[in-house]
């Protein structure tokens, strides 16, 4: 009898505790709102720019090793070495039965999600103190899932800021042959874990749009196909439902800037094959967002999407979403240009014609690939009415001419710094001459092109060229185009992010 009373009493206590615990648990909507709004509190401040290296994240991984506690069960292990001998780490977190594998920087120059991954580590490691509901929810998540995270799968590529491995293999086309050690590492960890879910984390060009709209595809999702027929089995269908839920979250904080990546089957790719091998794969491609060259806002959106996904997988909230919702997500299209100059009157061989001009902004790596400058070129010209620009200027009724080189030579950069550039722009000058100066730099932040011993400067408006242009309206200079950047002389607006030093 005593045993029966004790059992009833124990069960009652458990039910009371469980009810109290569930009552203190915040809703999914509250959780996602907190995650988004408080991102700055979790943001890993050591990673402020995209071009960090393997050596930059090693102290962060060492710090994670010290954070393994009862409340925050972190573990760090080595999966092996890259082609050039750099260690590839696995950071695991949680004790739950649902296994989630996340891998980032399979392509060395695609680092946005890596930053977000370290933000996630900080999120789980940080005690909220005043937000007991959030602490309780963190514990609940980590009791249901275990995260297995590879922050930098291709450290050799990251070192020189390139897509491929040190062997020049695109490891996302090496899932079958497994010729790079990094590919073998990913295959082995997938097979040993047999993870339920996988996040395949990438960056794509910033020039993709959400369907045929001017909106950049800031985040593109995909549940990769596992065969040419694009069949949908339980594994792929589960990934589709998760993406439907993630898209709903993105819509809340970033309306109409979420798209779907092409679902064409690629038999050599890891995402497609891991889907085939039984892990529900969600591809996240980080695209573009206006005025976010270092992708810090997109980092925040990655963090929010991944945390939504973890919550969804832990609580199976994705089950309430449908394949129809996934299919309704528009595909991304490559319809964006960095700059479009529309309806400009040009002159060639004494004949005039009207054309749109699109500039492509090209990043040139400097400082051991830790930084970059822009050296921009004309990507397209003609009728570009089907395309959109991050920046557009309508030059209907305006005419273009070559920028002029200021006749006076200067002996130092300090002399050039003292110039009133707006006055020079009004006169149609877009370049100056500098004598008796040697510099290793190929660019300048002074806002005007600099010629040293050479006069080799692009003048013609042609594909692949980078001409200085002066655009006149009613015979007055309205715009100058220097290195593909626009300055509005009339309004005194615009920024020449960097100009070129011609040697």
Secondary structure, 3 states (H helix, E strand, C coil): CHHHHHHHHHHHHHHHHHHHHHHHCCCHHHHHHHHHHCHHHHCCCCCCCCCCCHHHHHHHHHHHHCCCCCCCCEEEEEEEECCCCCEEEEEEEECCCEEEEEEECCCCCCCHHHHHHHHHHHHHHCCCCCCHHHHHHHHHHHHHEEEEEECCCCHHHHHCCCCCCCCCCCHHHCCCCCCCHHHHHHHHHHHHHCCCEEEEEEECCCCCEECCCCCECCEEEECCCCCCCCCCCHHHHHHHHHHHHHHHHHHHHCCCCEEECCCCCCCCCHHHHHHHCCCEEEEEEECCCCCCCCCHHHHHHHHHHHHHHHHHHHHCHHHHCCHHHHHCCCEEECCEEEEEEEEEEEEECCEEEEEEEEEECCEEEECCCCEEEECCEEEEEECCCCCEEEEEEECCCCEEEECEEEEEEECCHHHHHCCCHHHHHHCCEEEEEECCCCCCCCEECCCCEEECCCCCCCCCCCCCCCCCEEEEECCEEEEEEECCEEEECCCCEECCCCEEEEC
